[in-house]
Amino acid sequence: MTTAEKVDVTSVPRTSLSALEQPWAFTQERPLGTSEFIREAKRRGLNLDLAGLRELYRTGILAPFIEIMSRQVGEPIEMLPDTVGYSSLVASLRHAARKGCVRDPGIAPYRRHTHFKQPRNASHYWENGLLYSRYQLLLLSDIEALWTRRRLVRNSGGSVVRIPKASASLVNRAHHLRNLSIVLSALEARYLPKIEPEWIRVRNSEIEDWEQYRKSFDPAEFADAFNYPPEHAQADAEQLLRRAEYIDPLGPDWGSLARRAPNRARDKLSGAALRAMDCREAAEILLLYYEDMASRGGAEPLPTIPPFEPDPLRARLSARRQSLDEDLQSLGLSPHPRVVLIIEGETEEELFPLARGRSGLSDAPELVRFLTLRGIKGDLTKVAALAATPLVGERHGDTWSLIKPPTILLIAVDPEESYSNPVGIANERGKIIKEVARVLAAQGVTVHPDDLEELVHVRTWDERCFEFAHFDNDELADAVIRLAPNGLTREDLIKDIEKKRVGWLNIDKVWEKWKTQPSKRALGRELWPVLAAKIDDRRTDHSAPMPPIVDVLIEADQLARRWQYRSPVLRAASAP
């Protein structure tokens, strides 16, 4: 028996008082007073009011969970444990239960004179004594259409709210959900703290005390006491998950992120999205109860769902069919950068971020991040492979899904050593790609070589170094003089800079024998106003020269955006 249709929704009625008898009842989620229930209903998109609550009670659709009476009406109930912290509302409930002054309005006759609204002459401390379980909010989606057809009817006492007669199916559904809210209220203390797979979140007590309660809880005894076998729990859970899927406006992709969020974050939802989350939380409690029974031999294990086969259990809160990265990737929201722009020295490290902002390009770190080598090209192969290699998940046919997406490498370096000619550049690209392939092989994965070819791009400056590629001799001389005056005239310094430029030497050869030498980072700061003016000129006049740094930044941005919404898969290598 695994579907809701096989379960009799008019199962034996249960009394809410039996939930009070369960140890740790209402220690995790306290009951709601009428005003709190109305507030929570409004958060979920249904504008109930006190008159409406009375009418829903009168018609038998939504009776309060517990009513605190002023006199004894039943046997005393000792709510345990006394030592657990609780609110004043729960304190009042415990006190009344201990004296037998509580009743279940769902099975007791409707009392016409029950006060929902505070009487005119009542004390400031007056309470109507009507309490609701949080799980009664599960009914809101069912009564929404009925509530929108309400009307005001005038009588001798003023006016009252009236709703149309409910259909037989709605009445059955309301009765079933009331029984379910009793079960959930009784199971809540045992399973709600573990509703998030990664954490135990116990409210109002120490985890050690809760662990003792957990060990003493026997799901088989519960099933007998509440006439609630595990197959009913599975069926109810599946029905709740189907309802969540039907009403959730977030859809499967955004919904997968919401299901991952901790309880405190899910509280920020509203409307139908929050109602869907209520269904999923209730379903998870029931499924944890089922799994507890199965672990003790009281039920068959939940079925294994074949890949890609639709099943409501795929959307349970604890289901992690994909990693967080994969869920984010499906929405184009991966926190991993799409492009790592590898730059070489301190001048570039100073100027690239400034130029990026000045050029009007996005500074979002998930698009482009900078990695500075500081001239250490020997480590580039290992560093680049570490940055670029994706983390691969499962294989599906001819493709591999990705847990961490690939990162495109754009390397912008001086044209020296192995980067001084096209053959050397091709060799360096090949080394990085081979290293990426080796890292993938360590994951047991071989991918189509064309997919790896896209991962590495190399750009070199058309002058010996970054500074010569972006600034003329006069601009460099003025910046160097301000930073490190060494007795040279401006004309002599300009001549020396020109000599180094023509001799295909680095800018730092100008001052390598000076007593006071400028730092590359300080040089970058001095040169920034000059570069900023060149960027501004290009933005206002497209005939002005494009600074090479901007060319590289635009390429990085275009690569990032091209890959931002690419399918997060790699093609598997063809069989030899």
C-alpha positions in Angstrom: 0.0 0.0 0.0 1.9 3.0 -1.3 -0.5 5.6 -2.7 -3.0 7.9 -1.1 -5.9 6.4 -2.9 -5.4 3.1 -1.0 -5.8 4.8 2.3 -9.3 5.4 3.8 -9.3 9.2 4.4 -12.3 8.8 6.8 -10.1 6.8 9.2 -11.0 6.5 12.8 -11.3 10.0 14.4 -8.6 10.8 16.9 -8.9 13.3 19.8 -6.5 16.2 20.0 -6.2 15.4 23.8 -4.2 12.3 22.9 -1.5 14.6 21.4 -1.2 16.4 24.7 -0.4 13.1 26.4 2.7 12.5 24.3 5.9 13.4 26.0 7.4 16.7 24.8 4.1 17.8 23.2 4.2 21.4 21.9 7.9 21.9 23.0 9.1 22.5 19.4 6.2 24.4 17.8 3.8 25.9 20.3 0.1 26.1 19.6 -1.4 29.2 18.0 -4.0 31.5 19.6 -6.8 32.8 17.3 -5.0 36.0 16.5 -1.7 34.1 15.8 -3.6 31.6 13.6 -5.1 34.5 11.6 -1.7 36.2 11.2 -0.1 32.9 10.0 -3.0 32.4 7.6 -2.5 35.9 6.2 1.2 35.1 5.6 0.0 32.3 3.5 -2.4 34.4 1.5 -5.7 33.8 3.2 -7.2 36.9 5.0 -9.1 35.2 7.7 -10.7 37.1 10.6 -12.3 36.2 14.0 -15.8 36.1 12.5 -14.5 33.8 9.7 -12.8 31.5 12.2 -16.1 31.2 14.1 -18.0 30.3 10.9 -15.4 27.7 9.9 -15.8 26.2 13.4 -19.6 26.3 13.3 -19.8 24.5 9.9 -17.3 21.8 11.1 -14.6 22.7 8.6 -12.0 24.0 10.9 -12.5 23.6 14.7 -9.9 24.8 17.2 -7.4 22.1 18.2 -7.8 22.6 21.9 -10.2 24.6 24.1 -9.1 25.6 27.6 -12.2 25.6 29.8 -12.9 27.3 33.1 -14.0 24.1 34.8 -13.0 20.4 34.7 -14.5 18.6 31.8 -12.3 15.5 31.6 -9.5 13.5 33.1 -6.3 15.3 34.1 -3.5 15.2 31.7 0.1 15.5 32.8 2.1 17.1 30.0 5.8 16.0 30.2 8.5 17.0 30.7 7.9 19.9 33.2 11.5 21.0 32.9 11.4 22.0 29.2 11.1 25.8 28.6 7.8 27.0 27.1 5.8 30.1 26.4 3.1 31.6 28.7 0.5 30.1 26.3 1.9 26.6 26.7 2.1 27.2 30.5 -1.6 28.0 30.5 -2.3 24.8 28.5 -0.2 22.7 30.8 -1.9 24.1 33.9 -5.4 23.5 32.4 -4.5 20.0 31.2 -3.3 19.1 34.6 -6.7 20.1 36.1 -8.7 18.3 33.3 -9.9 21.7 32.0 -9.3 21.0 28.3 -11.5 19.6 25.6 -11.3 18.8 21.9 -13.7 21.1 20.0 -13.5 18.8 17.0 -15.5 16.1 18.6 -17.5 18.1 21.2 -20.7 19.8 20.1 -20.4 23.4 18.7 -21.1 25.9 21.5 -23.0 28.9 20.1 -21.8 31.2 22.9 -18.1 30.4 22.4 -16.2 33.7 22.5 -13.8 34.4 19.7 -13.8 38.1 20.2 -13.0 39.7 23.6 -16.3 40.7 25.4 -16.7 44.4 26.0 -16.3 44.2 29.8 -13.6 41.5 29.9 -10.3 42.0 31.7 -7.2 43.1 29.9 -5.8 39.6 30.5 -8.8 37.8 29.0 -8.1 35.0 26.6 -10.7 33.0 24.6 -8.9 29.7 25.4 -9.0 28.5 21.8 -5.8 27.1 20.5 -4.9 25.8 17.0 -2.1 23.5 15.9 0.3 24.8 13.3 -0.5 21.8 11.2 -4.1 23.0 10.8 -2.7 25.5 8.4 -2.5 22.7 5.9 -6.2 23.1 5.3 -5.9 26.7 3.9 -5.4 25.6 0.3 -8.6 23.5 0.5 -10.8 26.2 1.9 -9.5 29.1 -0.1 -12.2 28.9 -2.8 -14.9 28.5 -0.1 -13.6 31.5 1.8 -13.6 33.8 -1.2 -17.4 33.2 -1.6 -18.2 34.3 2.0 -20.9 36.9 2.6 -22.1 39.1 5.4 -25.5 38.4 6.8 -27.2 40.9 9.1 -29.1 39.7 12.2 -30.5 41.2 15.4 -27.0 41.2 16.9 -25.4 43.0 13.9 -23.8 40.9 11.1 -22.1 37.5 10.9 -20.0 35.8 8.2 -21.5 33.0 6.3 -19.8 30.6 3.9 -21.5 28.3 1.3 -22.2 24.7 2.2 -19.0 22.7 1.7 -19.0 19.8 -0.7 -18.8 16.2 0.7 -15.2 15.9 -0.6 -14.1 19.1 1.2 -15.8 17.9 4.5 -13.9 14.5 4.2 -10.7 16.3 3.4 -11.1 18.6 6.4 -11.8 15.7 8.7 -8.8 13.8 7.4 -6.5 16.8 7.8 -7.7 17.3 11.3 -6.8 13.7 12.1 -3.5 14.3 10.4 -2.8 17.5 12.4 -3.3 15.4 15.6 -0.8 12.8 14.4 1.7 15.5 13.3 1.4 17.4 16.6 2.1 14.1 18.4 5.1 13.2 16.2 6.5 16.7 15.9 8.8 16.7 19.0 10.4 13.4 17.9 11.1 14.2 14.3 11.0 18.0 13.7 14.5 18.6 15.2 15.9 16.3 12.5 13.9 17.7 9.6 17.1 19.2 8.2 19.3 16.3 7.3 22.6 18.1 8.2 21.5 19.4 11.6 19.7 18.7 14.9 17.7 21.8 15.9 16.1 21.4 19.3 14.1 24.2 20.7 13.5 25.0 24.4 15.8 22.3 25.7 19.3 20.8 25.5 20.1 18.3 22.7 21.2 15.8 25.3 17.7 15.8 26.9 16.1 15.5 23.6 18.4 12.6 22.7 17.2 10.7 25.8 13.6 11.3 24.7 14.4 10.2 21.1 15.8 6.9 22.4 12.7 6.2 24.5 10.3 6.9 21.6 8.9 3.7 20.1 7.2 4.2 16.7 5.4 0.9 16.9 3.8 1.9 20.2 2.8 5.2 18.6 1.3 3.4 15.6 -0.9 1.3 17.9 -1.9 4.2 20.1 -2.9 6.5 17.3 -4.1 3.8 14.9 -1.6 5.1 12.4 0.4 2.4 10.6 3.4 3.3 8.5 1.7 2.8 5.2 -0.8 5.5 6.1 2.2 7.8 6.8 3.7 7.1 3.4 0.4 7.7 1.6 -0.3 10.9 3.5 3.3 12.1 2.9 3.0 11.4 -0.9 -0.3 13.2 -1.0 1.2 16.3 0.8 4.1 16.3 -1.6 1.8 16.2 -4.6 -0.1 19.1 -3.2 3.1 21.0 -2.6 4.2 20.5 -6.2 0.7 21.6 -7.4 0.5 24.8 -5.5 4.2 25.9 -5.3 4.7 29.0 -7.5 8.5 28.6 -7.3 8.5 25.6 -9.6 11.0 22.7 -9.5 14.3 24.7 -10.0 13.7 27.5 -7.5 11.8 25.1 -5.3 14.9 22.9 -5.0 16.8 25.9 -3.5 14.0 26.7 -1.1 13.9 23.1 0.1 17.6 23.3 1.0 17.2 26.4 3.1 17.2 26.0 6.9 13.9 26.4 8.7 14.6 30.0 9.7 15.2 30.9 6.1 12.0 29.2 4.9 10.1 31.4 7.3 10.8 34.2 4.9 8.5 32.7 2.3 4.9 33.8 2.0 1.7 33.0 0.1 1.4 29.7 -1.8 5.2 29.1 -1.6 4.9 29.0 2.2 1.8 26.8 2.0 3.8 24.4 -0.2 6.6 24.4 2.4 4.1 23.6 5.1 3.1 20.5 3.1 6.7 19.4 2.7 7.6 19.9 6.3 4.6 17.8 7.4 5.4 15.2 4.8 9.0 15.0 6.0 7.9 14.3 9.6 5.7 11.5 8.3 8.5 10.0 6.2 11.0 10.2 9.1 8.4 8.3 11.2 8.0 5.7 8.4 11.8 5.3 8.0 12.1 4.9 11.8 9.5 2.1 11.6 11.3 0.5 8.6 14.7 0.6 10.5 13.1 -1.6 13.2 11.5 -4.0 10.8 8.0 -2.5 11.1 7.7 -1.5 7.4 9.4 -2.1 4.1 12.1 0.4 3.2 11.0 3.2 1.0 11.3 2.3 -2.7 14.4 3.2 -4.7 13.3 5.7 -7.4 14.9 5.0 -10.8 16.6 8.0 -12.4 14.4 10.4 -14.2 11.2 8.6 -13.1 8.7 11.1 -11.6 7.9 10.4 -8.0 6.6 12.7 -5.2 9.4 11.5 -2.9 11.9 13.2 -5.1 10.7 16.5 -3.7 10.9 15.7 0.0 12.9 18.1 2.1 15.7 15.6 2.9 16.1 14.5 -0.8 19.4 15.7 -2.2 19.3 14.5 -5.8 21.9 17.1 -6.8 24.6 19.1 -5.0 23.9 22.7 -4.1 26.3 23.7 -6.9 24.2 21.7 -9.4 21.0 23.3 -8.2 22.5 26.8 -8.5 23.9 26.0 -11.9 20.5 25.0 -13.3 19.5 28.6 -12.6 22.7 30.2 -13.8 23.6 31.2 -10.2 26.8 29.2 -9.5 29.1 31.0 -7.0 32.1 29.7 -8.9 33.6 32.2 -11.4 32.9 31.6 -15.1 36.3 33.1 -16.0 39.5 33.3 -14.0 41.6 36.1 -15.6 45.3 35.3 -14.8 47.5 38.4 -14.7 51.2 38.7 -14.1 52.4 41.5 -11.8 51.6 44.1 -9.2 51.0 46.9 -11.8 48.3 44.7 -13.4 47.0 43.7 -10.0 46.5 47.4 -9.2 45.0 48.5 -12.5 42.8 45.6 -13.7 40.0 46.0 -11.1 40.0 49.8 -11.5 39.9 49.5 -15.3 37.1 46.9 -15.1 34.9 49.4 -13.2 35.8 52.3 -15.3 34.9 50.4 -18.5 31.4 49.8 -17.2 31.8 46.1 -16.9 30.2 44.1 -14.1 32.3 43.5 -11.1 30.3 40.4 -10.1 32.9 37.8 -8.7 30.8 34.9 -10.1 31.5 36.2 -13.6 35.2 37.1 -13.5 37.9 36.8 -10.8 41.5 37.9 -11.0 44.5 35.6 -10.1 47.9 37.3 -10.0 51.0 35.3 -10.7 53.5 38.0 -9.7 55.8 36.8 -12.4 55.9 33.1 -11.2 55.0 31.4 -14.5 56.6 28.1 -13.5 53.6 27.3 -11.3 51.0 28.3 -14.0 50.2 24.8 -15.2 49.3 23.4 -11.8 47.5 26.6 -10.7 45.6 27.0 -13.9 44.5 23.3 -13.9 43.3 23.6 -10.3 41.2 26.7 -11.2 39.8 25.4 -14.4 39.0 21.7 -13.8 35.3 21.0 -13.1 34.1 18.6 -10.4 32.2 15.9 -12.3 29.1 14.1 -11.1 27.1 11.3 -12.7 27.3 10.1 -16.3 24.0 10.3 -18.2 24.4 8.7 -21.6 27.0 10.7 -23.6 27.4 13.5 -21.0 28.8 14.1 -17.5 26.8 16.2 -15.1 28.9 18.8 -13.2 29.0 19.5 -9.5 31.4 22.4 -10.0 31.3 23.9 -13.5 34.3 24.4 -15.6 36.1 27.8 -15.3 37.5 29.4 -18.4 41.1 30.6 -18.1 42.1 33.8 -19.8 45.8 34.3 -19.3 47.2 37.8 -20.0 51.0 37.9 -19.7 54.1 39.6 -21.0 55.4 38.1 -24.3 58.6 36.5 -22.7 60.1 33.1 -22.4 57.7 30.4 -23.5 55.0 33.0 -24.2 57.2 34.9 -26.7 55.9 33.2 -29.9 52.9 31.3 -31.2 54.5 27.9 -30.9 55.5 28.5 -27.3 52.0 29.8 -26.4 50.4 26.7 -28.0 52.7 24.4 -26.0 51.8 26.2 -22.7 48.1 25.9 -23.5 48.6 22.2 -24.3 50.3 21.7 -20.9 47.4 23.2 -19.0 44.8 21.2 -21.0 46.7 18.0 -20.4 46.9 18.8 -16.7 43.1 19.4 -16.6 42.6 16.0 -18.4 44.8 14.4 -15.7 42.8 15.9 -12.9 39.6 14.7 -14.6 41.1 11.2 -15.0 41.7 11.1 -11.3 37.9 11.5 -11.0 37.5 8.5 -13.4 36.3 10.8 -16.2 37.4 11.3 -19.8 35.7 14.0 -21.8 35.6 15.2 -25.4 38.8 17.0 -26.2 37.0 19.8 -27.9 35.3 20.7 -24.6 38.8 21.0 -22.9 40.1 23.1 -25.8 37.6 25.8 -24.9 38.9 26.1 -21.3 42.2 28.0 -22.0 42.8 31.3 -23.8 46.1 33.2 -23.8 46.7 36.9 -24.6 50.1 38.6 -24.7 50.8 42.3 -24.9 52.2 43.8 -28.1 55.1 45.3 -26.2 57.7 43.7 -23.9 55.7 44.4 -20.7 52.3 45.6 -19.6 53.6 49.1 -18.8 55.1 49.6 -22.2 51.9 48.3 -23.9 49.7 50.9 -22.1 51.8 54.1 -21.5 54.2 56.1 -23.6 57.6 57.2 -22.5 56.5 60.6 -21.2 53.7 59.1 -19.1 56.0 56.6 -17.6 58.8 59.1 -16.9 56.4 61.5 -15.1 55.1 58.7 -12.9 58.6 57.4 -12.0 59.9 60.9 -11.2 57.1 61.4 -8.7 57.7 58.1 -7.1 61.5 57.9 -7.0 63.5 61.1 -8.0 67.1 60.0 -8.6 68.8 63.1 -10.0 68.0 62.3 -13.7 66.5 65.0 -15.7 63.1 64.2 -17.3 64.7 64.2 -20.8 67.4 61.7 -19.7 64.8 59.5 -18.0 62.7 59.5 -21.2 65.7 58.5 -23.2 66.5 55.6 -20.9 62.9 54.4 -20.9 63.0 54.5 -24.7 66.2 52.5 -24.7 64.7 49.8 -22.6 61.6 49.7 -24.8 63.6 49.3 -28.0 65.9 46.8 -26.3 62.8 44.6 -25.5 63.5 44.9 -21.8 61.1 45.2 -18.8 60.3 48.6 -17.3 62.0 47.7 -14.0 65.4 47.6 -15.8 65.1 51.4 -15.7 65.7 51.6 -12.0 67.4 48.3 -11.1 70.5 50.1 -10.0 68.8 53.0 -8.3 69.2 53.4 -4.5 65.5 54.3 -4.2 63.3 52.2 -6.4 59.5 52.6 -7.1 57.3 49.6 -6.4 55.2 48.3 -9.2 52.0 48.7 -7.2 52.8 52.4 -6.5 53.6 52.8 -10.1 50.2 51.5 -11.0 48.5 54.0 -8.7 50.4 56.8 -10.3 49.5 55.7 -13.8 45.8 55.1 -13.0 44.6 58.7 -13.9 46.4 58.4 -17.2 44.8 55.1 -18.0 41.4 56.2 -16.7 41.5 59.2 -19.2 42.3 56.8 -22.0 39.4 54.6 -21.1 37.1 57.6 -20.9 38.3 58.8 -24.3 37.5 55.4 -25.8 34.0 55.3 -24.3 33.1 58.8 -25.6 34.9 58.5 -29.0 35.1 55.1 -30.6 37.8 56.3 -33.0 40.2 56.7 -30.0 42.6 53.9 -29.4 41.3 51.0 -27.2 43.6 50.4 -24.3 44.7 46.7 -24.5 43.7 46.1 -20.9 40.1 47.0 -21.8 40.2 44.6 -24.8 41.2 41.8 -22.4 38.5 42.7 -19.9 35.8 42.8 -22.6 36.9 39.4 -23.8 36.8 38.0 -20.2 33.3 39.5 -19.7 32.0 38.0 -23.0 33.5 34.6 -22.2 31.9 34.7 -18.8 28.5 35.6 -20.1 28.6 33.1 -22.9 29.3 30.4 -20.3 27.0 31.7 -17.6 23.9 29.9 -19.0 25.7 27.0 -20.7 24.4 23.6 -19.9 26.4 22.4 -16.9 27.6 19.2 -18.6 30.7 17.9 -20.4 30.6 15.5 -23.3 32.1 12.1 -22.7 35.0 11.1 -24.9 34.2 8.7 -27.7 35.2 5.1 -27.4 38.6 4.4 -29.1 
